[in-house]
């Protein structure tokens, strides 16, 4: 990208920029009337305009080669990589802005917005817009994308038994995961609001949000850990069951309940998020409204369902939608805990298997497109929300 | 609320305490186990641990490599893969993957908020639409590009991928913030003769620090905790593997070595927990600001 920009460089000595007067240029004009000097001066400018990007590019490329070689000690590579990556992007902006400012004033004004939004749009196009179209395209082809197969991959995706199992499981994730996260989040928000220990309680509930799915996987594998009858249980859940006089269970292979044990991890991770948003919304319910309800003789339950819930409805929808999308795309928990075995397959783990284990790009692509179709209602909702705001 | 009876106060605090316990005990169990010896973790529940038996040897092994008997070597001991390397890789992946999208998104957000150009509205609608696109859809096409460009397994590849996937939310959040800054500031700056670039660097960036920090925490946690993108673009090259990959490896190969797994899990969690506690306020603010997103 950097190397392409000099094409636009046309030096125009007549430009003056709003507010910024180039004193050197003025002096130059006053003193030197000679054509030769004029050409010389601008040639230098033009040369600099070409040299600066080239030098930048060469330096960046050298950095890249150094990093790819990876021969240096790890901390050195890490430091160079960080400086190179962050510095490179900063240099890109400074350089492209500088180049655009060398242009005639009219061009500068027209091109400058694209210095600002251009890089973002290029990356979004490369990383999200085009890939969506490309995935859509090769979902109609065979495993190696060499032969057109029509709707075959979609027929597979909608009829295969593993896929049907993952649809069913995703539905469980969506309903139970989202539902309980919101319910617990709301419950904790209400309890914390009435407690003196609000801050610390909320912090502790919120904490799992910082933990990765993989880390959470280890935590919960430990809790679900199973040892045969008679041995001392080191998994908390089995120890609890045994202490109540029950039989220890291998929870993660226990069909059909094991999906629910995986969903529990998601609830553990997401309740904090729901709690934070709902708690903020609860605090926004006007006290006069609650007071009026009480004066009219409503009991606490009536106040809750008749006043509070309708008032924070918007936030509930937002929270539920966000968690819904997380549950729809859930991958890491299943991958780490059961790898999709024992009837716990979900769409995203099926996608991963098709793409990377079976190398079937057609089928994998079809699953990805189905995932995309599933989020389109949310996309439309977001766009409508956005259009309703006056900001634009 | 002060007029409530003390009974309902006890009920509220009791229920809250119970929930907080349920939410905290899993992490607590992990933390305690990571300080217990191999036999202790294997044979007895962590809740029976006594302070005297706690040790740092698990962390030693996890960070320095597990020691196991190897008679072919002079000392008779070999060292396995360690997590220090993966820790550095995680840092190398995460820092630029956080800063680069913020920089690019801040420029874009300024452009959308304060500049007029053809196509402005259409482009921003695209950004909003991309907010919820599942990143799965992009993995194979991008992987193909990377193979052609010989980029797979490089840091650049994964930075750009995280940048691409984080950019819609970053642009959207920062746009919301930057477009709400008072217009007068900009107008007086223009009158003083500043260019857009100067205004952005000197005025808008410093004013946007709260929004930048909010998004930075999001993106940092997301990248540090990510497994899928790392699996796809870093693959199985152990010298560039990040912490989540190492930990996932360990759950496969050392699924019964709970003393190492728990310590390993805590190593991966240390940095995000630190960031989380230090910057919780910004994080919450960011959550509230980004609440329109899916």
Interface residues (C-beta under 8 A of the other chain):
Chain A: X17 X18 X19 X20 X64 X67 X68 X70 X74 X75 X77 X78 X81 X82 X85 X86 X89 X90 X93 X97 X101 X110 X112 X113 X114 X115 X116 X117 X119 X120 X121 X123 X124 X126 X127 X128 X129 X130 X131 X132 X134 X135 X138 X184 X187 X188 X191 X192 X194 X195 X196 X197 X201 X203 X204 X205 X206 X207 X208 X209 X210 X211 X212 X213 X214 X215 X217 X218 X219 X220 X221 X222 X223 X225 X232 X233 X234 X236 X239 X268 X271 X273 X276 X277 X280 X315 X318 X319 X321 X322 X325 X328 X329 X331 X332 X335 X336 X348 X351 X352 X355 X356 X361 X364 X365 X368 X369 X371 X372 X375 X378 X379 X381 X382 X383 X385 X386 X391 X392
Chain B: X1 X4 X9 X12 X13 X15 X16 X19 X20 X23 X24 X25 X26 X27 X29 X30 X33 X41 X42 X43 X44 X45 X46 X47 X85 X88 X89 X91 X92 X95 X96 X99 X100 X103 X104 X105 X107 X108 X110 X111 X112 X115 X116 X117 X120 X121 X123 X124 X125 X126 X127 X128 X129 X130 X131 X132 X133 X134 X136 X137 X138 X139 X140 X141 X142 X145 X154 X155 X156 X159 X160 X161 X163 X164 X165 X167 X168 X171 X176 X179 X190 X191 X192 X193 X194 X195 X196 X197 X200 X221 X224 X225 X226 X227 X228 X231 X232 X239 X240 X244 X247 X248 X251 X255 X258 X261 X262 X264 X265 X268 X269 X272 X273 X275 X276 X277 X280 X284 X287 X288 X291 X292 X293 X294
